[in-house]
Amino acid sequence: MKILSIQSAVAYGHVGNSAAVFPLQRIGVEVMPVYTVNFSNHTGYGAWRGPLISPDDVRDVILGIEERGVFGEIDVVLSGYQGSEGIADVILDTVARVKAANPDAVYACDPVMGNAKSGCFVAPAIPVLLRERVVPAADIITPNQFELGFLTETEPSDLASTLASADAARAMGPSTVLVTSVERPDQPADTIEMLAVTPDGAWIVQTPRIPMKANGSGDVTAALFTAHYRATGDAADALAKTVSSVFDLLTLTHESGQRELQLVEAQEFYAHPRAQFPVTRVR
């Protein structure tokens, strides 16, 4: 499998491509990373150095890849945080060109906007852009519950309403929706869930909640689920493997006392996911 991943990069820590590429490589995926920024560290520290990469420069890198004649070999275009409308234009153009070269290729979009605790943390134009132009072009999207509600202008708060919101998102264009953090009033305390909704059904997995904020964990989740699902077409299996790998990565990180994901140390959990949590079909 070959994935063209258009995301940010940091030298210190793991977010964007700096979170997604290694786990994908560890499960045998060939990744072509294209950077949209090249920062010293993620912006959660409040200070960072390094350049934003202009949309024209990002486009030029992708053009160079196309000129090598490999677009027909790309199975997935993967994108995460989109910091500007210009980058979105580049991504959408790339998706169209890759699909023209390989009609079986898919576009997986992590529509990064915010979360329930922080609200939206992107520029005001980005959620509208994602809703109106980017998500309709995607085959797979991986929002958290807050982002799902924002995209669909709904308020998912329990399983039924989250399923309805996922269906609303699927009606916008994508066939598959992975809701990366489902919270509902009737689930046990200190747990969190992940939900996959596809044309074939819907499945949910519940895990203990790990009490930490982990920048980059969503990027790992989107990458692993997309790769596993693309490889097998089995959403339940992809969900089980992804949840197990990410849970073990977060557990290891929490136990280390470090702020940054222990991405390299957790590599065996990607290569050999324990599939330790039951997957429940909910539709």
C-alpha positions in Angstrom: 0.0 0.0 0.0 1.1 3.5 -0.8 -0.2 6.6 1.0 0.4 10.2 0.1 0.2 12.1 3.4 -0.2 15.9 3.3 0.3 17.2 6.8 2.3 19.3 9.1 5.7 18.2 10.5 7.6 19.0 13.7 11.2 18.3 14.6 10.5 17.7 18.3 7.5 15.6 19.3 4.9 13.9 17.2 2.0 15.6 15.4 0.8 15.6 11.8 3.2 13.6 9.6 5.6 13.4 12.5 3.0 11.2 14.2 1.4 9.4 11.3 4.3 8.3 9.1 6.2 6.0 11.5 3.2 3.9 12.6 2.2 3.5 9.0 5.7 2.4 8.0 5.8 0.0 11.0 2.7 -1.8 9.6 4.3 -2.1 6.1 2.8 1.0 4.4 5.0 3.0 1.9 4.4 6.7 2.9 5.1 9.8 0.8 5.0 12.6 3.3 4.4 16.1 2.1 4.8 18.9 4.7 2.6 21.9 5.1 4.7 23.4 7.9 8.1 22.5 9.2 8.0 23.6 12.9 10.4 23.0 15.8 7.4 21.7 17.9 3.7 21.7 17.9 1.9 25.0 18.7 0.4 23.8 22.0 3.6 24.9 23.7 2.7 28.5 22.9 6.1 29.1 21.1 7.6 27.5 18.1 10.0 28.3 15.2 10.1 27.3 11.6 8.3 28.1 8.4 4.8 27.7 7.1 5.2 26.2 3.7 3.3 28.1 1.0 0.6 26.4 -0.9 2.6 26.9 -4.1 5.6 25.2 -2.6 3.4 22.3 -1.4 1.9 22.0 -4.8 5.4 22.0 -6.4 6.5 19.1 -4.2 3.4 17.1 -5.2 4.0 18.0 -8.8 7.5 16.5 -8.5 6.0 13.3 -7.2 3.5 13.2 -10.1 6.3 13.7 -12.5 7.9 10.5 -11.3 4.8 8.7 -12.7 3.7 7.2 -9.3 0.2 8.8 -8.9 -1.3 5.6 -10.4 0.3 3.6 -7.6 -1.1 5.7 -4.7 -3.9 4.0 -2.8 -4.7 6.7 -0.3 -4.4 10.5 0.0 -4.4 11.4 3.7 -4.7 14.9 5.1 -5.0 16.4 8.6 -5.0 19.9 9.9 -5.6 22.4 7.1 -4.3 25.8 8.1 -5.5 27.8 5.1 -7.8 27.8 2.2 -4.8 27.6 -0.1 -3.7 24.3 1.3 -7.2 22.9 0.9 -7.1 23.8 -2.8 -3.8 22.0 -3.2 -5.2 18.9 -1.4 -8.4 18.8 -3.4 -6.5 19.2 -6.7 -4.2 16.4 -5.7 -7.0 14.1 -4.8 -8.6 14.7 -8.2 -5.3 14.1 -10.0 -4.5 10.9 -8.0 -8.0 9.5 -8.6 -7.7 10.3 -12.3 -4.5 8.2 -12.3 -5.9 5.5 -10.0 -9.8 5.4 -9.8 -9.5 3.0 -6.9 -7.6 5.5 -4.7 -9.4 7.0 -1.7 -9.2 10.3 0.1 -9.1 10.1 3.9 -9.6 13.5 5.7 -9.2 14.2 9.4 -11.3 17.4 9.6 -9.4 19.0 12.4 -11.3 21.9 13.9 -11.4 21.6 17.7 -12.8 19.6 20.6 -15.6 19.8 23.1 -13.3 21.3 25.8 -11.5 23.9 23.7 -14.1 24.7 21.0 -12.9 25.5 17.6 -9.2 26.4 17.5 -8.9 27.0 13.7 -9.5 30.1 11.6 -13.2 30.9 11.2 -13.1 30.1 7.5 -11.8 26.6 7.9 -14.9 24.8 9.4 -17.0 26.2 6.5 -14.4 25.2 4.0 -14.3 21.7 5.5 -18.0 21.4 5.5 -18.7 22.8 2.0 -15.7 21.6 -0.1 -13.4 19.2 1.6 -15.6 16.7 3.4 -17.8 16.2 0.3 -14.7 15.2 -1.7 -13.6 12.6 1.0 -14.2 8.9 1.1 -13.2 8.5 4.8 -13.4 11.1 7.5 -12.2 10.8 11.1 -13.8 13.6 13.2 -14.1 13.6 16.9 -17.7 13.9 18.2 -17.5 17.7 18.5 -16.2 18.0 14.9 -18.9 15.7 13.7 -21.5 17.9 15.2 -19.9 21.0 13.7 -19.7 19.5 10.2 -23.3 18.3 10.2 -24.8 21.2 12.2 -26.2 18.7 14.7 -25.6 18.0 18.4 -24.5 14.3 18.9 -24.8 13.5 22.6 -25.7 9.8 22.8 -25.3 6.8 20.6 -28.5 7.3 18.6 -27.8 11.0 17.9 -24.1 10.2 17.1 -25.2 7.6 14.6 -27.6 10.0 13.1 -24.9 12.7 12.8 -22.6 10.1 11.2 -25.3 9.3 8.6 -25.7 13.1 8.0 -22.0 13.3 7.4 -22.1 10.3 5.0 -24.9 12.0 3.1 -22.4 14.8 2.4 -20.1 12.5 0.4 -17.9 10.2 2.5 -18.9 6.6 2.7 -17.1 5.9 6.0 -17.0 8.0 9.2 -14.8 7.1 12.1 -15.9 9.1 15.2 -12.7 9.1 17.2 -14.1 10.1 20.7 -17.7 9.3 21.5 -19.0 10.4 24.9 -22.5 9.7 26.0 -24.4 9.9 29.4 -25.1 6.1 29.7 -21.5 4.9 29.3 -19.5 3.9 32.4 -17.5 6.6 34.1 -13.9 7.0 33.0 -14.5 5.3 29.6 -14.4 6.6 26.1 -15.6 5.1 22.8 -14.7 5.0 19.1 -17.4 4.4 16.5 -17.0 3.4 12.8 -20.0 3.8 10.5 -19.8 2.4 6.9 -22.2 1.3 4.2 -22.0 -2.2 5.7 -22.9 -1.3 9.3 -21.7 0.5 12.5 -19.4 -0.7 15.2 -18.3 0.7 18.6 -15.4 0.0 20.9 -15.1 1.1 24.5 -11.8 1.6 26.4 -10.8 3.1 29.7 -10.1 6.8 29.5 -6.5 7.7 30.0 -6.3 11.0 31.9 -4.0 13.0 29.7 -4.0 15.3 26.7 -2.0 13.7 23.9 -1.2 15.9 20.9 -0.9 13.8 17.8 -3.0 10.9 19.0 -5.7 11.8 16.5 -3.2 11.8 13.7 -2.1 8.3 14.6 -5.7 7.1 14.9 -6.6 8.5 11.4 -3.6 7.0 9.8 -3.9 3.5 11.3 -7.6 3.2 10.8 -7.3 4.3 7.2 -4.5 1.9 6.4 -6.1 -1.1 8.1 -9.5 -0.4 6.5 -8.1 0.1 3.1 -6.1 -3.1 3.4 -9.0 -5.4 4.3 -12.3 -3.5 3.8 -13.3 -4.8 7.3 -14.2 -1.8 9.4 -14.7 -3.9 12.6 -11.2 -5.4 12.3 -9.7 -2.0 11.5 -11.4 -0.4 14.5 -10.3 -3.2 16.8 -6.6 -2.9 15.7 -6.6 0.9 15.7 -8.2 1.2 19.2 -5.8 -1.3 20.7 -2.7 0.3 19.2 -3.7 3.8 20.2 -4.7 2.8 23.7 -1.4 1.0 24.3 0.5 4.1 22.8 -1.3 6.4 25.2 -0.9 4.1 28.2 2.8 3.9 27.5 3.0 7.7 27.1 1.0 8.3 30.3 3.2 5.9 32.3 6.4 7.6 31.0 5.4 10.9 32.5 6.3 12.6 29.2 4.2 15.2 27.4 5.0 13.9 23.9 3.8 10.6 22.5 6.2 7.7 23.0 5.7 6.9 19.4 8.9 4.9 18.7 8.8 3.0 22.0 5.2 1.8 21.2 6.1 0.5 17.8 5.3 -3.2 18.6 1.7 -2.2 19.4 1.2 -1.0 15.8 3.0 -4.0 14.3 1.2 -6.5 16.5 -2.0 -4.9 17.9 -3.5 -6.9 20.8 -7.1 -6.3 19.7 -7.9 -6.4 23.4 -11.3 -4.6 23.4 -14.5 -6.2 22.1 -16.1 -4.6 19.0 -19.8 -4.3 19.3 -22.1 -4.0 16.2 -24.7 -1.3 16.9 -26.4 -1.4 13.5 
